[in-house]
Amino acid sequence: VQLQASGGGLVQAGGSLRLSCAASGNIFSISVMAWFRQAPGKQRELVAQITNGGTIDYADSVKGRFTISRDNAKNTLYLQMNTLKPEDTAVYYCQYGGTRGQGTEVTVSS
């Protein structure tokens, strides 16, 4: 499985970004896809995950602001991030099963 994340950048507080994660390879047996993030000096944390059955979970800190979705036809996972806060600043990683892609950096200025 190969994963390519994109969509990070610099945004002002209150703004929005959409992250994308394009997947290739043998992804058909993977049942859980997720976005993680790691801020400087902090542990990596789960932001959101979605299962093949459509079950979605979010970290409490992003509920109501972030939306995870997937486009099966494009083999792409998304993370729509709205009302961004400075504390959302981190490197964001997508993960399919046990495979994690390279990160995309999100910086939210106050």
C-alpha positions in Angstrom: 0.0 0.0 0.0 1.3 3.4 -0.9 -0.2 6.6 0.4 0.2 10.2 -0.7 -1.2 12.9 1.5 -1.6 16.5 0.3 -3.6 19.6 1.1 -1.7 21.0 4.0 -0.6 24.6 4.3 -0.8 27.8 6.3 -4.2 29.2 7.2 -5.6 31.8 9.6 -7.6 30.7 12.6 -11.2 30.2 11.6 -10.2 29.1 8.1 -10.6 25.7 6.3 -8.4 23.2 4.6 -9.1 19.9 2.9 -6.5 17.1 3.2 -6.4 14.3 0.7 -4.8 10.9 0.8 -4.5 9.0 -2.4 -4.0 5.3 -2.0 -2.7 2.7 -4.3 -1.8 -1.0 -4.1 -3.6 -3.7 -2.3 -6.1 -1.7 -0.3 -9.2 -3.8 -0.9 -8.8 -5.8 2.3 -8.2 -2.8 4.5 -11.1 -2.1 6.8 -10.0 1.0 8.7 -8.7 4.3 7.3 -7.7 7.1 9.5 -6.1 10.5 9.9 -3.6 11.1 12.7 -1.7 14.2 13.7 1.4 15.0 15.6 2.2 18.5 16.9 5.7 19.6 17.9 6.6 18.1 21.2 3.4 16.1 21.5 2.4 12.5 20.9 0.7 11.4 17.8 -3.0 11.4 18.2 -5.9 9.9 16.2 -8.0 12.7 14.6 -10.6 10.7 12.8 -11.2 7.2 11.4 -13.7 5.6 9.1 -14.4 1.9 8.5 -15.5 0.0 5.4 -18.9 -0.3 7.1 -19.1 3.5 7.3 -18.5 3.8 11.1 -16.9 7.1 11.8 -15.2 8.3 15.0 -13.6 11.6 15.8 -11.3 12.9 18.5 -13.3 15.1 20.9 -11.1 18.1 20.0 -12.3 18.1 16.4 -15.9 17.0 16.6 -18.2 19.3 14.8 -15.3 20.9 12.9 -13.7 18.1 11.0 -15.2 15.6 8.6 -13.6 12.4 7.3 -14.8 10.9 4.1 -13.7 8.6 1.3 -14.2 8.3 -2.4 -13.9 4.6 -3.2 -13.8 5.3 -7.0 -10.8 7.5 -6.6 -9.2 5.4 -3.7 -8.9 8.7 -1.8 -9.5 9.6 1.8 -10.3 13.1 2.8 -10.3 15.3 5.9 -12.3 18.5 5.7 -11.1 20.8 8.4 -13.3 23.8 9.2 -13.0 26.5 11.9 -9.4 25.7 12.3 -7.6 26.7 15.6 -4.0 27.3 16.3 -4.0 24.1 18.4 -4.8 22.2 15.2 -1.2 23.0 14.0 0.5 19.7 13.4 1.8 17.3 10.8 -1.2 15.2 9.6 -0.8 11.6 8.5 -3.2 9.3 6.7 -3.2 5.6 7.6 -4.7 2.6 5.8 -4.6 -0.4 8.1 -1.1 -0.6 9.4 0.4 1.6 6.7 1.0 5.3 7.3 1.7 7.8 4.6 4.1 10.7 4.7 2.7 13.7 6.5 1.3 17.0 5.3 1.9 20.0 7.5 -0.9 22.2 8.7 -0.1 25.5 10.3 -2.9 27.7 11.8 -2.0 31.2 12.7 -3.8 33.2 15.3 
